């Protein structure tokens, strides 16, 4: 099959296929913007002569201080995770119609490899269009947002540009990654000329092995502080070992929670099947046991955002406790405390990033739920035709979404909080001595009289455990659950359309 024919067939389809391409391109655009923003922060040059000198051309301390730029770039990259998950959900939109089109191509003589290349090419082209559009938005926005204030300082790093190689890696790397993920998802599916899909059948439910990954993630975060103590002074080891612990621990915990959602879904289905009495709960139980991994696919981005938000809540509690301890120590020393609230204000930006991630994840939830309803519209229409009330089907959809979502969100909150506590278990300050002058400024500044009014105040060591931020965790969990409820509400609107009797005639 010639390349031009492959491209033409990959871009063919109905309105659902067009929506899938547009949503995939939009997801790639958002992910590329997050990656380019992170690269821009990392591209800020350090002043010559001092590696820790601040870049005074910026108003925001996150950009001025070199030690904070790595964390800022990491937070921007974290925003790409729910966007990539949204792209994965969009790739499943209209899957039945796409399978019928691929089956027709198999009838016309196409090989399974050619059919797979068609699906991969569709995703890759859509992602490439999105990343190219993202590059255009980035370059135009860079010019529009370059607005120095009266002192010549910038709000954003619009005066720097990542290297050409880095930009090319983002623009081309994301489509390649999306295409590889599509090929990976299709590796166990072979569509026959009659449109029959053969998949590996799971004979038993998921096992709770995800707990091992969660334990590995928690152990990696707990090991960070001892590693900092053991290899103190060895910058070479610290340069790769500590980031490796963060990367391995964070990924292991997130993957463990996402995979564990499959076990949670299957367990919830078994419990509903055993104890439920209503038809809606029994229908939901059958769906949860038949496809327990649907919860992992659907809630992946939301759970990742909740884990990150819970860890950020513990870090905020650490900074608040540190601020309180420093104020108390200064008060004991008789000094007016003027503690810099910079880190607490920085956490406001982190919370805003978490809120954006939850909103993006909610978009992915809507796409996934609507795709599931549309894919099973013939079965739903058949149930309505046999006398099953639409209210029963609506309740079953709500059961199927909420039954695994509630325990999965609680698990994500717990894991995120434990990751934060493993990294910041307590606040400790060493003993110190402070010279205090109990007189006017003139007497304290005069060497002849200063010694008469000065005294030395000894401050003992202090250590305080970090409190669990229950209120912030509760708000985060409530926001995630609200996103699920909104998703269910939107899905029920599509359910009424998809249960029309005319859907029984759908090919």
Steps between C-alpha positions, in 0.01 A plus 500: 500500500645834393569771762253741336228235520581435865470870582170535312349196671629609842323837471174352363196442719180648637437787742604287798834425336545872430423579865756240608768656279418853622504399869827309456657803331373727779649270763834499317486880482452533877770241577749673269431837664569349843825345376618819328420706810710262714788517251481880502535510878801266484655711221532812719875576507679531831688825569872470437728445797246366749290192435250601769466867406145609432376609158378848584320550167195306628233606746409149613735337750428159346690623195757716677642237735696222321419244770125531438499467122532122502189464716311750282588304186398175671160647592447608139587153376255351751225693320580300188403171673122561508522646149667183368238293680232711330665421166480129583129531575439695178673226300223258610218729386292336227687171526212278372457703181875498447508123549231457234697716257818301569306176451385627159861567409588144606224375266657706221831319554688707758733310733485529882827697488355750254190541714717568805709750305179683404398545863854600599522749213169661596614559857848612392374750243242645739766537771745657254241757395440576867868541589560723194205714606640502853835624369322780317301597810820493707693727263211746458427506872867560571483823299164613634591440867839673482399806704776636731385723787640846581810338653558277199396180682293226336212295636591201281831382346414640156860614450637145468432222253576129536747349259381396157572137580282515813207654310533244221507221761167620641334561163604163356537298822138529614353369169750213502404421861128512412550275199702251705230493768236430233705213360544364852126509568428315174760228550247250644213586269466362148193592299376231266345575159157449662571759768547250784762607752706239677640595839675313772228401746567558868371199688536645846488845649795728564726423794603763758865499389478876452568531873861403432541797265342733755735366769799555268393858441460571871837338579672713234365823649585394855857423386562853367591659835736217612670511159552875534664437839717206389641658183524855629765689310508259205332719239551244224299234682235748614464626143362168373397293802249737658320583171493126425332430834241768431434370148481133595294567813251731332448280195476180706240651734289643216513181294419297810192709577381494138549122469348452843184664373447190282503282810271750679253492208492120492459481879219758495330300226521181705363674810214655305421169335491327839312755708307728262132443438410765241520443125720808446763388751503148354548635148789715623649200682503299178675777309759554774590132512497460120742792443668600829780682319255758366534680835879510468475649152225743592632635831874494425543874445269596787679272747841632393379855565358400840830335603695809400250728677511297821880511502485876443258533794750328731779722369287808574449369854879460529565860396225629730644304795850623419375858491326455835809346665724781373261762632487332841880475514533868411240594761691307768814684398322833537531583133218617279457224244471600137480158341489492121170337391643431154466124513141518620408735214680267260274215612204708381638463146540126554138474617391690189694251286326212678160661435583533130611135492171390661302698241696342214451158656126571524501559124660160455237344724220648291655370178548152649148472642335629183711262290391207716132593472517550122690173453225305684204693363352195327503302825342792688238545228420128514450519877264798462310317225446202732353722772796607716436860619751764396526600866638153578764534229589848625542368853719215372729748322527700824576184700763394248677837524469575871553154651870481401556878499441560872748240635749583222496871594545410869795276405657778292459751785660258745792415274565866416492598868734212593743603225508851643539376857781268393687798359407753772433310826578789735646849539814539709714801584842498661595692810618857447609812686372848420638836612215730612536871573236639742537868417439759234663475160738783582627333819527161330699643209744689725799273589545681832152417631404193301658248741297636794167406338581182312430147616540155346188283475549125458234316301464127551452247225142442390330223306136476404308239303316604187122495555283317250325764283158339530308807386696547179493127428123501551457789256721326245304176531170687477619678184604172338167339593314803366685456170378140487141607578507764226633237262215264590248779442638574154508129419134459593408762238660281234336191649150628419599557136677164477203298630266593218343198334648614166843404633402133457537551125859625537739282302 
